[in-house]
Amino acid sequence: MECATCSAGLDHCHGTLVLHAEFLAECTEPGCTDLGRARHLLIIDCHSLSDGCSCAETESRLLSA
């Protein structure tokens, strides 16, 4: 089975775009270099990561100070 976006020949990524503090982003798909939101169907905030995120911890400490 092929995804509909692949079948249509549209530029996209199957990874999840993770948004970090300070407007930084990374993708879970190895080799993904275009971090545009339009290419990613799944977008999450780093606070949602099960293992946590160092920038989320830093931001949390700054807000509580």
N, CA, C and O atoms as a GROMACS GRO file, in nm:
protein
  260
    1MET      N    1   0.084  -0.117   0.000
    1MET     CA    2   0.000   0.000   0.000
    1MET      C    3   0.089   0.124   0.000
    1MET      O    4   0.186   0.131   0.076
    2GLU      N    5   0.058   0.220  -0.083
    2GLU     CA    6   0.134   0.344  -0.095
    2GLU      C    7   0.050   0.459  -0.042
    2GLU      O    8  -0.072   0.460  -0.058
    3CYS      N    9   0.114   0.557   0.022
    3CYS     CA   10   0.037   0.670   0.074
    3CYS      C   11  -0.017   0.753  -0.043
    3CYS      O   12   0.042   0.758  -0.150
    4ALA      N   13  -0.130   0.818  -0.019
    4ALA     CA   14  -0.196   0.896  -0.123
    4ALA      C   15  -0.109   1.012  -0.172
    4ALA      O   16  -0.113   1.047  -0.289
    5THR      N   17  -0.032   1.069  -0.082
    5THR     CA   18   0.055   1.181  -0.120
    5THR      C   19   0.167   1.133  -0.210
    5THR      O   20   0.207   1.203  -0.304
    6CYS      N   21   0.220   1.012  -0.181
    6CYS     CA   22   0.322   0.953  -0.269
    6CYS      C   23   0.262   0.925  -0.406
    6CYS      O   24   0.322   0.956  -0.509
    7SER      N   25   0.144   0.865  -0.407
    7SER     CA   26   0.076   0.832  -0.534
    7SER      C   27   0.052   0.955  -0.620
    7SER      O   28   0.059   0.948  -0.742
    8ALA      N   29   0.023   1.068  -0.554
    8ALA     CA   30  -0.004   1.192  -0.626
    8ALA      C   31   0.125   1.262  -0.670
    8ALA      O   32   0.120   1.360  -0.744
    9GLY      N   33   0.240   1.212  -0.624
    9GLY     CA   34   0.368   1.272  -0.663
    9GLY      C   35   0.396   1.404  -0.595
    9GLY      O   36   0.473   1.485  -0.646
   10LEU      N   37   0.334   1.428  -0.480
   10LEU     CA   38   0.354   1.553  -0.408
   10LEU      C   39   0.473   1.544  -0.313
   10LEU      O   40   0.498   1.440  -0.252
   11ASP      N   41   0.546   1.654  -0.302
   11ASP     CA   42   0.661   1.660  -0.213
   11ASP      C   43   0.614   1.658  -0.068
   11ASP      O   44   0.538   1.745  -0.026
   12HIS      N   45   0.660   1.559   0.008
   12HIS     CA   46   0.620   1.547   0.148
   12HIS      C   47   0.719   1.460   0.223
   12HIS      O   48   0.811   1.403   0.164
   13CYS      N   49   0.700   1.452   0.355
   13CYS     CA   50   0.787   1.371   0.439
   13CYS      C   51   0.700   1.282   0.527
   13CYS      O   52   0.594   1.324   0.573
   14HIS      N   53   0.745   1.160   0.549
   14HIS     CA   54   0.671   1.066   0.634
   14HIS      C   55   0.709   1.078   0.782
   14HIS      O   56   0.650   1.012   0.867
   15GLY      N   57   0.807   1.160   0.812
   15GLY     CA   58   0.851   1.178   0.950
   15GLY      C   59   0.762   1.276   1.025
   15GLY      O   60   0.671   1.337   0.969
   16THR      N   61   0.792   1.290   1.153
   16THR     CA   62   0.722   1.385   1.239
   16THR      C   63   0.811   1.506   1.261
   16THR      O   64   0.928   1.491   1.297
   17LEU      N   65   0.757   1.623   1.240
   17LEU     CA   66   0.831   1.746   1.264
   17LEU      C   67   0.816   1.782   1.412
   17LEU      O   68   0.705   1.799   1.462
   18VAL      N   69   0.929   1.793   1.481
   18VAL     CA   70   0.929   1.824   1.624
   18VAL      C   71   0.971   1.970   1.638
   18VAL      O   72   1.080   2.009   1.597
   19LEU      N   73   0.883   2.050   1.698
   19LEU     CA   74   0.910   2.192   1.716
   19LEU      C   75   0.967   2.216   1.855
   19LEU      O   76   0.909   2.175   1.956
   20HIS      N   77   1.081   2.283   1.859
   20HIS     CA   78   1.150   2.312   1.984
   20HIS      C   79   1.136   2.461   2.016
   20HIS      O   80   1.090   2.540   1.934
   21ALA      N   81   1.178   2.496   2.137
   21ALA     CA   82   1.180   2.636   2.178
   21ALA      C   83   1.270   2.716   2.084
   21ALA      O   84   1.355   2.659   2.016
   22GLU      N   85   1.249   2.845   2.080
   22GLU     CA   86   1.329   2.934   1.996
   22GLU      C   87   1.311   2.906   1.847
   22GLU      O   88   1.400   2.937   1.767
   23PHE      N   89   1.198   2.848   1.808
   23PHE     CA   90   1.162   2.824   1.669
   23PHE      C   91   1.253   2.726   1.596
   23PHE      O   92   1.262   2.729   1.473
   24LEU      N   93   1.322   2.639   1.669
   24LEU     CA   94   1.403   2.534   1.609
   24LEU      C   95   1.315   2.413   1.580
   24LEU      O   96   1.215   2.391   1.648
   25ALA      N   97   1.352   2.335   1.480
   25ALA     CA   98   1.274   2.217   1.445
   25ALA      C   99   1.368   2.105   1.401
   25ALA      O  100   1.480   2.130   1.356
   26GLU      N  101   1.319   1.982   1.415
   26GLU     CA  102   1.391   1.866   1.364
   26GLU      C  103   1.287   1.765   1.318
   26GLU      O  104   1.172   1.769   1.360
   27CYS      N  105   1.329   1.676   1.230
   27CYS     CA  106   1.240   1.574   1.177
   27CYS      C  107   1.288   1.436   1.221
   27CYS      O  108   1.408   1.412   1.231
   28THR      N  109   1.193   1.346   1.246
   28THR     CA  110   1.227   1.210   1.288
   28THR      C  111   1.268   1.122   1.170
   28THR      O  112   1.317   1.011   1.191
   29GLU      N  113   1.248   1.168   1.050
   29GLU     CA  114   1.282   1.090   0.930
   29GLU      C  115   1.429   1.112   0.896
   29GLU      O  116   1.470   1.225   0.868
   30PRO      N  117   1.509   1.005   0.897
   30PRO     CA  118   1.651   1.021   0.861
   30PRO      C  119   1.666   1.081   0.721
   30PRO      O  120   1.598   1.038   0.627
   31GLY      N  121   1.753   1.177   0.708
   31GLY     CA  122   1.780   1.237   0.578
   31GLY      C  123   1.689   1.352   0.540
   31GLY      O  124   1.709   1.413   0.435
   32CYS      N  125   1.589   1.382   0.621
   32CYS     CA  126   1.499   1.494   0.590
   32CYS      C  127   1.574   1.624   0.615
   32CYS      O  128   1.621   1.649   0.725
   33THR      N  129   1.583   1.706   0.511
   33THR     CA  130   1.653   1.834   0.525
   33THR      C  131   1.561   1.954   0.507
   33THR      O  132   1.600   2.066   0.540
   34ASP      N  133   1.441   1.934   0.456
   34ASP     CA  134   1.346   2.044   0.438
   34ASP      C  135   1.246   2.038   0.554
   34ASP      O  136   1.156   1.955   0.555
   35LEU      N  137   1.264   2.127   0.651
   35LEU     CA  138   1.184   2.125   0.772
   35LEU      C  139   1.059   2.213   0.763
   35LEU      O  140   1.008   2.259   0.865
   36GLY      N  141   1.011   2.236   0.641
   36GLY     CA  142   0.891   2.316   0.623
   36GLY      C  143   0.767   2.245   0.676
   36GLY      O  144   0.753   2.124   0.660
   37ARG      N  145   0.680   2.320   0.741
   37ARG     CA  146   0.557   2.261   0.797
   37ARG      C  147   0.468   2.201   0.688
   37ARG      O  148   0.400   2.101   0.713
   38ALA      N  149   0.468   2.258   0.572
   38ALA     CA  150   0.380   2.210   0.465
   38ALA      C  151   0.417   2.068   0.419
   38ALA      O  152   0.331   1.998   0.365
   39ARG      N  153   0.540   2.026   0.438
   39ARG     CA  154   0.585   1.893   0.396
   39ARG      C  155   0.554   1.784   0.498
   39ARG      O  156   0.565   1.665   0.466
   40HIS      N  157   0.515   1.821   0.618
   40HIS     CA  158   0.496   1.725   0.726
   40HIS      C  159   0.350   1.717   0.770
   40HIS      O  160   0.289   1.818   0.806
   41LEU      N  161   0.295   1.596   0.765
   41LEU     CA  162   0.157   1.578   0.809
   41LEU      C  163   0.148   1.572   0.961
   41LEU      O  164   0.046   1.607   1.019
   42LEU      N  165   0.256   1.528   1.025
   42LEU     CA  166   0.257   1.518   1.171
   42LEU      C  167   0.354   1.621   1.228
   42LEU      O  168   0.472   1.622   1.195
   43ILE      N  169   0.301   1.709   1.315
   43ILE     CA  170   0.382   1.814   1.378
   43ILE      C  171   0.349   1.812   1.527
   43ILE      O  172   0.232   1.821   1.566
   44ILE      N  173   0.454   1.802   1.610
   44ILE     CA  174   0.432   1.802   1.755
   44ILE      C  175   0.526   1.902   1.820
   44ILE      O  176   0.626   1.943   1.763
   45ASP      N  177   0.491   1.941   1.941
   45ASP     CA  178   0.574   2.026   2.022
   45ASP      C  179   0.669   1.936   2.102
   45ASP      O  180   0.630   1.826   2.139
   46CYS      N  181   0.791   1.979   2.128
   46CYS     CA  182   0.889   1.895   2.197
   46CYS      C  183   0.844   1.856   2.337
   46CYS      O  184   0.892   1.757   2.391
   47HIS      N  185   0.753   1.931   2.396
   47HIS     CA  186   0.699   1.897   2.528
   47HIS      C  187   0.625   1.764   2.524
   47HIS      O  188   0.607   1.699   2.627
   48SER      N  189   0.582   1.722   2.404
   48SER     CA  190   0.506   1.598   2.388
   48SER      C  191   0.592   1.473   2.376
   48SER      O  192   0.539   1.362   2.378
   49LEU      N  193   0.723   1.488   2.364
   49LEU     CA  194   0.812   1.373   2.350
   49LEU      C  195   0.811   1.289   2.477
   49LEU      O  196   0.818   1.342   2.587
   50SER      N  197   0.802   1.158   2.461
   50SER     CA  198   0.795   1.069   2.577
   50SER      C  199   0.922   1.073   2.662
   50SER      O  200   0.915   1.057   2.784
   51ASP      N  201   1.037   1.095   2.600
   51ASP     CA  202   1.164   1.103   2.673
   51ASP      C  203   1.195   1.245   2.721
   51ASP      O  204   1.298   1.269   2.784
   52GLY      N  205   1.105   1.337   2.692
   52GLY     CA  206   1.128   1.476   2.728
   52GLY      C  207   1.225   1.542   2.632
   52GLY      O  208   1.268   1.482   2.534
   53CYS      N  209   1.256   1.666   2.659
   53CYS     CA  210   1.347   1.743   2.573
   53CYS      C  211   1.422   1.842   2.660
   53CYS      O  212   1.362   1.905   2.748
   54SER      N  213   1.549   1.857   2.636
   54SER     CA  214   1.630   1.949   2.719
   54SER      C  215   1.583   2.093   2.704
   54SER      O  216   1.589   2.169   2.800
   55CYS      N  217   1.538   2.133   2.587
   55CYS     CA  218   1.493   2.272   2.572
   55CYS      C  219   1.361   2.292   2.645
   55CYS      O  220   1.335   2.402   2.695
   56ALA      N  221   1.277   2.190   2.654
   56ALA     CA  222   1.152   2.200   2.728
   56ALA      C  223   1.179   2.215   2.876
   56ALA      O  224   1.110   2.290   2.945
   57GLU      N  225   1.280   2.143   2.927
   57GLU     CA  226   1.318   2.153   3.068
   57GLU      C  227   1.373   2.292   3.099
   57GLU      O  228   1.342   2.349   3.203
   58THR      N  229   1.456   2.345   3.009
   58THR     CA  230   1.514   2.478   3.027
   58THR      C  231   1.404   2.584   3.027
   58THR      O  232   1.404   2.674   3.111
   59GLU      N  233   1.310   2.573   2.932
   59GLU     CA  234   1.201   2.669   2.922
   59GLU      C  235   1.115   2.663   3.048
   59GLU      O  236   1.071   2.767   3.098
   60SER      N  237   1.090   2.543   3.099
   60SER     CA  238   1.009   2.524   3.219
   60SER      C  239   1.075   2.591   3.339
   60SER      O  240   1.007   2.656   3.419
   61ARG      N  241   1.208   2.576   3.353
   61ARG     CA  242   1.281   2.638   3.463
   61ARG      C  243   1.275   2.790   3.453
   61ARG      O  244   1.261   2.858   3.555
   62LEU      N  245   1.286   2.844   3.332
   62LEU     CA  246   1.282   2.988   3.314
   62LEU      C  247   1.145   3.044   3.350
   62LEU      O  248   1.135   3.152   3.409
   63LEU      N  249   1.039   2.972   3.316
   63LEU     CA  250   0.904   3.019   3.345
   63LEU      C  251   0.871   3.015   3.493
   63LEU      O  252   0.794   3.098   3.542
   64SER      N  253   0.929   2.920   3.564
   64SER     CA  254   0.899   2.907   3.707
   64SER      C  255   0.986   2.999   3.794
   64SER      O  256   0.960   3.013   3.914
   65ALA      N  257   1.086   3.059   3.736
   65ALA     CA  258   1.177   3.147   3.814
   65ALA      C  259   1.115   3.282   3.842
   65ALA      O  260   1.177   3.366   3.906
   0.00000   0.00000   0.00000
